Amino acid sequence: MDITDFYDTFFEEAEELLADMERYLLELDVEEPDAEQLNAIFRAAHSIKGGAGTFGFDVLQKTTHLFENLLDHARRGELALRRDIVDTFLETKDMLHDQLDAYRNGNEPDQEAFERICTTLQQLALEEIGQDLDGGGPAAAAAVATPAPEPAPETPPADQTPPGGDAGQLVVALLGVSDENRRLLVEELAQLGEVRGQSGDQARYEVTLETTASADDIEAVMCFIIEPEQIEVRAPAATADAPAEPPVAPAAAEPVVAAKATPPAKPRPAAKGAGESTSIRVAVDKVDQIINLVGELIITQSMLDQTVSELDGVPNGSLVNGMNLLQRNARDLQEAVMSIRMIPMDFVFSRFPRVVRETSGKLGKQIELVTEGESTELDKSLTERIIDPLTHLVRNSLDHGIEPPEAREAAGKPRTGKLVLSAKHQGGNILIEVIDDGAGLDRDRLLAKARENGLNVSDAMSDDEVWQLIFAPGFSTAREVTDVSGRGVGMDVVKRNIQGMGGHVQIMSTPGEGTTIRIVLPLTLAILDGMSIKVGGEMFILPLSAVLESLQPAREDLYAMAGDDVVLKVRDEYLPVVAVHEALDVPDARTELTETIAVIVQGEGRRYALLVDDLVGQQQVVVKNLETNYRKVPGVSAATILGDGSVALILDITGLHRLSRSKKEARRPVRAAHSLEALSDNPLETSS
């Protein structure tokens, strides 16, 4: 058997164990650490060490060996925990993650970093418990800067057999394992202790093992290679010739598991519950292929549906009924396949306790993190892309939003600030909010900084427009540059990345009460609910989530501005007019403004009036990436295939507005000859 076949399983499960380890470390109360949490952290390290040894990942095995021994002292109460010690544990976890990534990519881990973390762990053991993690004996007094405490009784590392022969025996049963695989598993068991006997057949093969490891630890290591239901670990039955093992001395590295014939009630991190046997691991590219094929099926179904709709329904009733059934089944299949890619937001939110802990520590602030809506689901591709923008927004709220404890106390607030990460569905979108109870945005300070940076601003700007200034490139209100913020980079990238995912950012702020930054994203980038519009002889798709309303503009509501700019008055709000046929050079379109239809849309927090010829209807379309198949087109975000087989472009609202403005700028000072001449008497004709 090729052991490399199990690499991917090891890497994925080790990642899960490291994530569990970090969560437990962040939840630890250093004053009164929970024994179950410490045991779970220890078992995670022990499981990774066992798997690393099996696959020959020496650096990872050696690092986890030292870390595991140090954790063993912590769970026995011999190492008193402090915040800085937990920070060292978290640093070690990061190093394990880096080493795992190196092996995953076929590289050797950084030797210098490996030596540095080993030195850190050894020094911590010498200073805190006066023991060497490799040897287990008392350290020399000269090895510690401060006088050494009274040496503690020598405690053997958890993975070594004590010289006194205090190891216990366990019987490991391998169920339904082939002969070839069994040899590999027995070799692995030999690393956990001494094999005393073997017997049985393929259905049930029993290995008697003398070891100091617990049943939990043995199962955790074995489950990297076989399924949990293929292994049983129990105490050996006492016989007349072989009396039961005597009780282990109190100083043994771990209580002998022979005293408990049943597994613990609380599940361990590595060996998952029986429910996991009902799930399978599938590569993302295979899921993407299925989604793409389902998309093609939907397109074919739409073509057939359009053909059938043109037939006489009376003599073709069976065909029509069959097409209706196919349409329903195709929609159900599409939704079922799309749900495979949906993963809960907990995948994203679980990363932020660490971010908040480290950032607040650097800033000297006390922060309580609250997460809401962790079960809300989002497309996997979007969850991976939202992590970096969300991390920057969280760090920005911690640095600029929430005040230091003294300032909060002076303002009558609790010394501990509150940061909320929230996710919820709204229609076809997901709303992700970063909410802090800090000082809020300072309008006057933002305007002053904008003028200092040469931005075109005025005191008449609305609050929403002023808040959007923080996304301007190079904009920062930090009084000094730190390793957290102050360089004026990041927020513009955040906005650009979110727009690249088809979303937008909104900001709500109240002085003295706090700020809410809301990210609005589509649930998936593969399927889109759209509105079909016609301009000239071309069909286009507008994202339905961006469409607010539609109306036919009246002459008295249209106002010509300087140059070619036109605005449409809709309920006391003046909206920029974007003629789609002008922006995209579509021939044979209607040019008389009062004969067109104005579709009111929203993009990047602003509203626009798009002028089109006709509204065709609403439909769900399969999104095709235009850049992959052609190139980037200004004003267009993607494409789709319609029921008649033709290609329709999906419009990018904000990109279309920018394209329209750039074309008008290029035409000036020559004024276009169209129906705007008839609007020159309107009161908003200005030179602005």
C-alpha positions in Angstrom: 0.0 0.0 0.0 1.3 3.5 -0.9 1.2 5.5 2.3 1.2 8.7 0.3 -2.5 7.9 -0.5 -3.3 9.1 3.0 -1.4 12.4 2.8 -4.5 14.5 2.0 -6.5 12.9 4.8 -3.7 13.6 7.3 -3.3 17.2 6.1 -7.1 18.0 6.3 -7.6 16.4 9.7 -4.4 18.0 11.1 -5.8 21.3 9.9 -9.0 20.6 11.8 -7.0 19.6 14.9 -5.0 22.8 14.8 -8.2 24.9 14.4 -9.6 23.1 17.5 -6.3 23.6 19.4 -6.4 27.4 18.7 -10.1 27.6 19.8 -9.4 25.8 23.0 -6.3 28.0 23.7 -8.3 31.2 23.2 -11.1 30.0 25.5 -8.7 29.0 28.3 -9.1 30.8 31.6 -5.5 31.1 32.8 -6.7 31.6 36.4 -8.7 28.4 36.4 -7.9 26.4 33.3 -10.5 23.8 32.3 -9.1 20.2 32.5 -11.1 19.0 29.5 -9.8 21.9 27.4 -6.2 21.2 28.4 -6.7 17.5 27.6 -8.2 18.3 24.3 -5.3 20.5 23.3 -2.9 17.8 24.5 -4.7 15.1 22.5 -4.7 17.3 19.4 -0.9 17.7 19.6 -0.4 14.0 20.3 -2.6 13.0 17.3 -0.7 15.2 14.9 2.6 13.9 16.3 1.5 10.3 15.7 0.4 11.0 12.1 3.6 13.0 11.4 5.7 10.1 12.6 3.8 7.7 10.4 4.3 9.7 7.3 7.9 10.6 8.0 7.4 14.3 8.6 10.3 14.6 11.1 10.3 18.3 11.8 6.6 18.3 12.5 6.9 15.3 14.7 9.8 16.8 16.7 8.0 20.1 17.2 4.8 18.4 18.4 6.8 16.1 20.6 8.2 19.0 22.6 4.9 20.9 22.5 3.0 17.8 23.7 5.4 17.2 26.6 5.0 20.9 27.7 1.2 20.6 27.5 1.4 17.4 29.6 3.0 19.4 32.4 0.3 22.1 32.0 -2.6 19.6 32.2 -1.0 18.1 35.4 -0.9 21.5 37.0 2.9 21.5 37.1 3.1 24.4 34.7 1.1 27.5 35.9 -0.5 29.2 32.9 -0.2 32.9 32.2 -1.3 35.0 29.2 2.3 35.1 27.8 2.6 31.3 28.1 -0.7 30.9 26.2 0.7 33.3 23.6 3.7 31.0 23.3 1.4 28.0 22.8 -0.4 30.0 20.1 2.9 30.8 18.4 3.8 27.1 18.4 0.4 26.3 16.9 1.2 28.8 14.1 4.6 27.2 13.6 2.9 23.7 13.3 0.6 25.2 10.7 3.5 26.5 8.7 5.3 23.2 8.9 2.1 21.4 7.7 1.8 23.8 4.8 5.4 23.1 3.8 4.9 19.3 3.8 1.6 19.8 1.9 3.5 21.7 -0.8 6.3 19.1 -1.0 8.8 21.3 0.8 10.9 21.0 3.9 9.9 23.3 6.8 12.0 26.4 7.6 14.9 24.9 9.7 15.7 28.2 11.4 12.2 28.8 12.5 12.0 25.1 13.7 15.2 25.6 15.8 13.8 28.9 17.2 10.5 27.5 18.4 12.3 24.4 19.9 14.6 26.8 21.8 11.6 28.8 23.0 9.7 25.7 24.3 12.8 24.3 26.0 13.6 27.6 27.6 10.0 27.9 28.8 10.2 24.4 30.4 13.5 25.2 32.1 12.3 28.5 33.5 8.9 27.4 34.7 9.3 23.7 35.7 13.0 23.3 35.8 13.0 20.3 33.4 14.3 19.5 30.0 11.5 18.5 27.6 13.7 15.9 25.9 15.3 14.3 28.9 12.6 14.9 31.5 15.2 15.4 34.3 15.6 18.4 36.6 17.5 21.2 35.0 20.8 22.5 36.4 20.4 25.6 38.6 22.7 27.5 36.3 20.4 26.9 33.4 17.8 29.2 34.8 18.3 32.9 35.3 16.4 32.9 38.6 17.1 30.4 41.5 15.5 27.1 40.6 12.6 25.8 42.8 12.7 22.5 44.6 12.9 19.9 41.8 9.6 18.2 41.1 9.5 14.4 40.9 10.8 13.3 37.6 7.9 12.8 35.1 8.4 10.8 32.0 7.1 12.3 28.7 3.7 11.0 27.8 4.9 9.1 24.7 7.8 7.2 26.5 7.6 4.0 28.6 8.8 4.8 32.2 11.9 2.8 33.1 10.1 1.4 36.1 7.9 -0.8 33.9 4.6 1.1 34.9 3.1 0.9 31.4 -0.3 -0.7 31.1 -1.6 -3.1 28.5 -4.3 -2.5 25.9 -5.8 -4.7 23.3 -6.3 -2.9 19.9 -8.7 -4.7 17.6 -8.5 -4.0 13.8 -11.9 -4.8 12.1 -12.1 -5.6 8.4 -8.6 -4.5 7.6 -6.6 -6.2 4.8 -3.3 -8.0 5.5 -1.3 -5.3 3.7 -2.9 -2.4 5.6 -2.7 -4.3 8.8 1.1 -4.5 8.6 1.2 -0.7 8.3 -1.1 -0.2 11.3 0.9 -2.6 13.5 4.1 -0.7 12.6 2.3 2.5 13.7 1.2 0.9 17.0 4.8 -0.2 17.7 5.6 3.5 17.8 3.1 4.0 20.6 4.5 1.2 22.8 5.7 -2.4 22.6 3.7 -5.0 20.8 3.3 -8.0 23.1 1.1 -10.3 20.9 -0.9 -10.6 17.8 -3.7 -12.9 16.7 -6.9 -13.1 14.6 -7.9 -12.8 11.0 -9.0 -10.1 8.6 -12.4 -9.8 10.2 -10.9 -9.1 13.6 -7.2 -8.9 14.3 -6.1 -8.1 17.9 -2.8 -6.6 18.9 -1.8 -6.6 22.6 0.2 -3.4 23.3 2.1 -2.3 26.3 1.9 1.5 26.4 1.5 4.6 28.5 -0.8 6.1 25.8 -4.5 6.2 26.5 -7.2 4.5 24.4 -8.3 7.9 23.2 -4.8 8.7 22.0 -4.4 5.4 20.2 -7.7 5.8 18.4 -7.0 9.4 17.5 -3.7 8.4 15.7 -5.2 5.3 14.0 -8.2 7.3 12.7 -5.8 9.2 10.4 -5.5 6.0 8.4 -8.7 4.0 9.0 -12.3 4.8 9.9 -13.3 5.0 13.6 -15.6 2.0 13.2 -12.6 -0.1 12.1 -10.8 0.1 15.5 -11.6 -0.9 19.0 -9.4 -0.4 22.1 -10.1 -2.2 25.3 -8.4 -3.5 28.5 -7.0 -7.1 28.3 -9.1 -9.7 30.1 -7.4 -11.1 33.2 -6.5 -14.8 33.1 -5.3 -17.4 35.6 -1.8 -17.5 34.0 -1.6 -13.8 33.6 -3.0 -11.8 36.5 -4.3 -8.3 35.9 -1.9 -5.5 35.8 -1.2 -4.0 39.3 -2.4 -0.4 39.9 -0.1 2.2 38.4 1.8 4.5 40.7 0.4 8.1 41.1 3.4 9.5 39.3 2.7 7.6 36.1 2.5 9.7 32.9 -1.2 8.8 32.4 -3.7 6.7 34.3 -3.9 3.2 32.9 -6.9 2.9 30.7 -7.5 -0.8 31.8 -9.5 0.6 34.7 -12.2 1.9 32.2 -13.5 -0.5 29.6 -15.8 2.1 28.0 -14.8 5.2 26.0 -15.2 8.7 27.5 -18.6 10.4 27.1 -17.0 13.6 25.8 -15.8 13.2 22.2 -12.1 14.0 21.5 -11.0 16.3 18.7 -9.6 13.8 16.3 -11.8 10.8 16.4 -15.1 12.2 15.1 -18.5 10.8 16.1 -20.3 8.1 14.2 -22.2 10.8 12.2 -19.1 11.6 10.1 -19.3 8.2 8.5 -22.3 9.5 6.6 -20.2 12.2 4.9 -17.5 12.1 2.2 -14.6 14.4 1.3 -14.8 15.6 -2.3 -12.3 17.9 -4.1 -13.7 21.4 -4.9 -12.8 21.1 -8.6 -15.1 18.1 -8.8 -18.0 20.0 -7.2 -17.3 22.9 -9.6 -17.5 20.6 -12.6 -20.9 19.2 -11.4 -22.1 22.8 -10.9 -21.0 23.7 -14.4 -22.7 20.7 -15.9 -25.9 21.5 -14.1 -25.7 25.1 -15.4 -25.4 23.7 -19.0 -28.4 21.5 -18.2 -30.4 24.5 -17.1 -29.5 26.4 -20.3 -30.6 23.4 -22.4 -33.8 23.2 -20.5 -34.4 26.9 -21.1 -33.9 26.4 -24.8 -36.4 23.5 -24.9 -38.8 25.5 -22.8 -38.7 28.4 -25.3 -39.2 26.1 -28.2 -42.2 24.4 -26.6 -43.7 27.7 -25.7 -44.0 28.6 -29.4 -46.0 25.4 -30.1 -49.7 25.1 -30.0 -50.5 23.8 -26.5 -53.6 21.8 -27.3 -52.1 19.0 -29.5 -48.9 19.1 -27.5 -50.3 18.9 -24.0 -48.1 16.0 -22.9 -45.0 17.7 -24.1 -45.9 20.9 -22.3 -46.6 19.0 -19.1 -43.3 17.1 -19.4 -41.4 20.4 -19.9 -43.0 21.8 -16.8 -41.9 18.8 -14.8 -38.4 19.0 -16.3 -38.3 22.7 -15.3 -39.2 21.9 -11.7 -36.8 19.0 -11.5 -34.0 21.0 -13.0 -34.5 23.9 -10.5 -34.5 21.4 -7.6 -31.3 19.8 -8.9 -29.7 23.1 -9.3 -30.5 24.2 -5.8 -29.3 20.8 -4.4 -26.0 21.0 -6.2 -25.5 24.7 -5.3 -26.1 23.8 -1.6 -23.0 21.5 -1.7 -20.8 24.6 -2.1 -22.5 26.4 0.8 -20.6 26.4 4.1 -21.5 28.2 7.3 -20.0 31.5 8.2 -18.4 29.9 11.3 -15.6 29.0 8.8 -14.9 32.7 8.6 -15.8 33.9 12.1 -13.7 31.2 13.9 -10.5 33.0 12.8 -11.3 36.3 14.6 -11.0 35.5 18.3 -7.2 35.2 17.6 -7.2 38.5 15.6 -9.1 40.3 18.3 -6.9 38.9 21.1 -3.6 39.8 19.5 -4.7 43.2 18.1 -6.3 44.4 21.4 -3.2 43.3 23.2 -1.0 45.4 21.0 -3.3 48.4 21.4 -3.8 48.0 25.2 -7.5 47.7 24.8 -10.1 45.4 26.4 -12.4 43.9 23.8 -15.3 41.5 24.0 -16.0 39.7 20.7 -19.5 38.5 19.9 -20.4 36.5 16.8 -24.0 36.1 15.5 -25.3 34.0 12.6 -22.4 31.6 12.5 -24.7 29.0 10.8 -25.6 31.4 8.0 -24.3 29.8 4.7 -22.3 31.3 1.9 -20.7 30.0 -1.2 -17.3 28.5 -0.4 -15.4 30.6 -3.0 -16.8 33.8 -1.3 -16.1 32.7 2.2 -12.4 32.3 1.3 -12.3 35.7 -0.5 -14.1 37.6 2.3 -11.6 36.7 5.0 -8.9 39.3 4.2 -11.3 42.3 3.7 -13.2 41.3 6.9 -9.9 41.0 8.8 -8.9 44.6 7.8 -12.3 45.9 8.8 -12.1 44.2 12.2 -8.6 45.6 12.9 -9.7 49.0 11.8 -12.7 48.9 14.2 -10.3 47.8 17.0 -7.8 50.6 16.3 -9.9 53.5 15.2 -13.4 52.6 16.5 -13.2 51.4 20.1 -11.6 53.8 22.5 -8.9 52.9 25.2 -10.3 51.8 28.5 -9.6 55.1 30.2 -11.4 57.1 27.5 -14.4 54.8 27.6 -14.6 55.1 31.4 -14.4 58.9 31.1 -17.3 58.8 28.6 -19.5 56.7 30.9 -19.0 53.5 29.0 -17.8 50.1 30.3 -14.0 49.7 30.1 -14.4 46.7 27.9 -15.4 47.5 24.3 -17.7 45.3 22.3 -17.2 44.1 18.8 -20.0 42.2 17.0 -19.6 40.1 13.9 -23.0 39.3 12.4 -24.2 37.4 9.3 -27.7 36.9 8.0 -29.6 36.3 4.8 -31.7 39.0 3.1 -33.3 37.9 -0.1 -30.7 36.7 -2.5 -27.9 38.3 -0.5 -26.0 37.8 2.7 -25.4 40.7 5.0 -22.1 40.7 7.0 -21.8 43.4 9.6 -18.9 44.6 11.8 -20.4 46.5 14.7 -18.4 48.3 17.4 -19.6 50.5 20.3 -16.8 53.0 20.0 -16.7 56.7 19.4 -18.1 56.6 15.9 -16.8 58.5 12.9 -15.9 62.2 13.2 -17.4 64.0 10.3 -15.4 67.2 10.7 -12.1 65.3 11.0 -12.8 63.3 7.9 -13.6 66.4 5.8 -10.5 68.1 7.1 -8.3 65.1 6.3 -9.9 64.9 2.8 -9.1 68.5 2.1 -5.6 68.0 3.3 -5.3 65.1 0.8 -6.6 67.3 -2.0 -10.0 65.5 -2.4 -13.0 67.4 -3.7 -15.3 67.7 -0.8 -17.8 70.2 0.6 -19.7 70.7 3.9 -23.0 70.1 2.0 -22.1 66.4 1.5 -24.4 63.9 3.2 -23.2 61.7 6.0 -23.2 58.7 3.8 -20.9 60.4 1.3 -18.6 61.6 4.1 -18.3 58.1 5.6 -17.4 56.7 2.1 -14.2 58.9 2.2 -12.5 56.4 4.4 -12.3 54.1 1.3 -10.3 56.7 -0.7 -6.8 55.5 -1.6 -4.2 56.7 0.8 -6.8 58.0 3.3 -6.1 57.6 7.0 -7.0 59.6 10.1 -4.4 57.9 12.3 -2.2 60.4 14.1 0.8 58.0 14.0 1.8 55.0 12.0 1.8 51.7 13.9 2.0 48.0 12.8 -1.8 48.0 13.0 -2.7 51.0 10.8 -1.9 54.5 9.8 -0.4 54.0 6.4 -3.5 54.8 4.5 -3.6 51.5 2.6 -6.1 48.8 2.9 -9.6 50.3 3.1 -9.6 51.1 -0.7 -8.5 47.5 -1.3 -11.3 46.3 0.9 -13.9 48.1 -1.1 -12.3 47.0 -4.4 -12.2 43.3 -3.4 -15.8 43.3 -2.2 -16.9 44.9 -5.4 -15.0 42.2 -7.3 -17.2 39.7 -5.5 -20.3 41.5 -6.8 -21.0 43.2 -3.4 -20.8 46.6 -1.9 -20.1 48.3 1.5 -22.3 50.5 3.5 -21.4 52.5 6.6 -23.6 53.7 9.4 -22.1 55.7 12.3 -23.4 57.6 15.3 -21.0 59.9 17.2 -20.3 58.5 20.7 -22.2 55.3 20.1 -20.3 53.4 17.5 -20.1 52.3 13.8 -21.6 49.6 11.7 -19.9 48.5 8.5 -22.2 46.3 6.4 -21.0 44.1 3.5 -23.7 43.0 1.1 -22.7 40.0 -1.0 -24.6 37.6 -3.3 -25.0 34.1 -1.9 -23.2 32.6 -4.8 -21.4 33.8 -8.0 -22.6 30.8 -10.1 -26.3 31.6 -10.3 -28.0 35.0 -10.6 -31.5 36.2 -10.4 -31.7 38.8 -13.1 -33.9 41.2 -15.0 -33.8 41.0 -18.8 -33.7 44.4 -20.5 -33.6 45.3 -24.2 -31.6 48.1 -25.7 -31.8 48.4 -29.5 -31.4 44.8 -30.8 -29.4 43.6 -27.8 -30.5 41.8 -24.6 -28.8 42.6 -21.3 -29.2 41.2 -17.8 -29.4 43.4 -14.6 -28.7 41.8 -11.2 -32.2 41.7 -9.7 -30.7 42.6 -6.3 -29.6 45.9 -7.7 -33.0 46.9 -9.2 -35.2 49.1 -7.1 -38.0 50.2 -9.4 -38.7 51.2 -13.0 -40.7 54.1 -14.5 -41.1 56.1 -17.6 -39.4 59.5 -17.2 -41.5 62.7 -17.7 -40.0 65.7 -19.3 -40.5 67.9 -16.2 -38.5 65.5 -14.1 -35.4 65.6 -16.4 -32.8 68.2 -15.8 -29.7 69.0 -18.0 -26.5 69.8 -16.2 -23.3 71.3 -17.5 -21.9 69.3 -20.4 -24.0 66.2 -21.2 -24.9 65.3 -17.7 -28.6 64.7 -17.0 -30.3 64.0 -13.7 -33.8 62.5 -13.1 -35.9 63.7 -10.2 -37.5 60.8 -8.3 -39.4 61.8 -5.2 -37.2 64.7 -4.4 -34.0 62.8 -5.1 -31.9 63.7 -8.2 -30.3 60.6 -9.8 -27.6 60.5 -12.4 -28.9 59.3 -15.7 -27.0 56.6 -17.6 -28.1 55.9 -21.1 -27.1 52.2 -21.7 -27.0 52.6 -25.5 -24.5 55.5 -25.2 -22.2 53.8 -22.7 -22.1 50.5 -24.7 -22.4 51.9 -28.2 -25.6 50.0 -29.0 -27.1 51.0 -32.4 -30.8 51.5 -33.2 -31.8 52.3 -29.6 -34.3 54.9 -28.6 -32.7 58.3 -28.1 -35.7 60.3 -27.0 -35.4 60.2 -23.2 -39.2 60.4 -22.6 -39.7 57.3 -24.8 -37.3 55.2 -22.8 -37.8 53.3 -19.5 -35.7 54.4 -16.5 -34.6 51.5 -14.3 -33.6 52.7 -10.9 -30.7 50.7 -9.6 -28.2 50.9 -6.7 -24.5 50.3 -6.8 -21.8 51.1 -4.2 -24.4 52.8 -2.0 -25.5 55.2 -4.8 -28.6 55.2 -7.0 -28.7 55.6 -10.8 -31.3 55.8 -13.5 -30.5 53.4 -16.4 -32.3 54.3 -19.6 -33.4 51.2 -21.6 -35.8 50.4 -24.4 -37.9 47.6 -22.8 -38.2 45.4 -19.8 -38.4 41.8 -20.9 -38.8 39.9 -17.6 -37.1 38.2 -14.7 -35.2 35.0 -14.9 -32.5 33.0 -13.2 -29.3 32.8 -15.3 -26.1 30.8 -15.1 -23.1 33.2 -14.8 -20.2 32.6 -17.1 -16.9 34.4 -16.4 -16.2 36.7 -19.3 -12.5 37.3 -18.4 -11.8 33.5 -18.5 -13.5 33.1 -21.9 -12.7 36.5 -23.5 -11.4 39.5 -21.7 -12.4 42.2 -19.2 -15.1 44.5 -20.7 -15.8 47.8 -19.0 -19.3 48.1 -17.6 -19.9 44.3 -17.8 -19.4 41.9 -15.0 -20.1 38.5 -16.7 -22.2 36.8 -19.4 -24.9 34.2 -19.7 -26.6 32.1 -22.3 -30.3 32.7 -22.9 -33.0 30.2 -23.8 -32.6 30.9 -27.6 -28.9 30.1 -27.4 -27.8 33.8 -27.7 -25.3 35.4 -25.3 -26.4 38.2 -23.0 -24.0 40.4 -21.0 -24.6 40.9 -17.3 -24.2 44.6 -16.5 -22.0 46.0 -13.8 -23.9 49.0 -12.4 -21.0 51.1 -11.0 -18.7 50.1 -13.9 -21.4 51.2 -16.4 -21.7 54.6 -14.7 -17.9 55.1 -14.8 -17.9 54.1 -18.5 -20.6 56.6 -19.3 -18.8 59.4 -17.5 -15.5 58.7 -19.2 -17.2 58.7 -22.6 -18.8 62.0 -21.9 -15.5 63.5 -20.7 -14.0 62.4 -24.0 -16.7 64.1 -26.0 -16.4 67.5 -24.3 -16.4 70.4 -25.1 -18.4 69.1 -28.2 -22.0 68.7 -27.0 -23.9 65.6 -28.2 -26.8 66.4 -30.5 -29.7 64.6 -29.0 -32.9 65.3 -27.0 -31.0 67.1 -24.2 -31.2 70.3 -26.2 -34.9 70.4 -25.5 -34.2 70.3 -21.7 -32.1 73.5 -21.6 -34.9 75.5 -20.0 -35.0 73.3 -16.9 -34.0 75.0 -13.7 -31.0 72.7 -12.9 -29.1 73.9 -15.9 -25.9 75.0 -14.2 -22.2 75.3 -14.7 -21.2 73.0 -12.0 
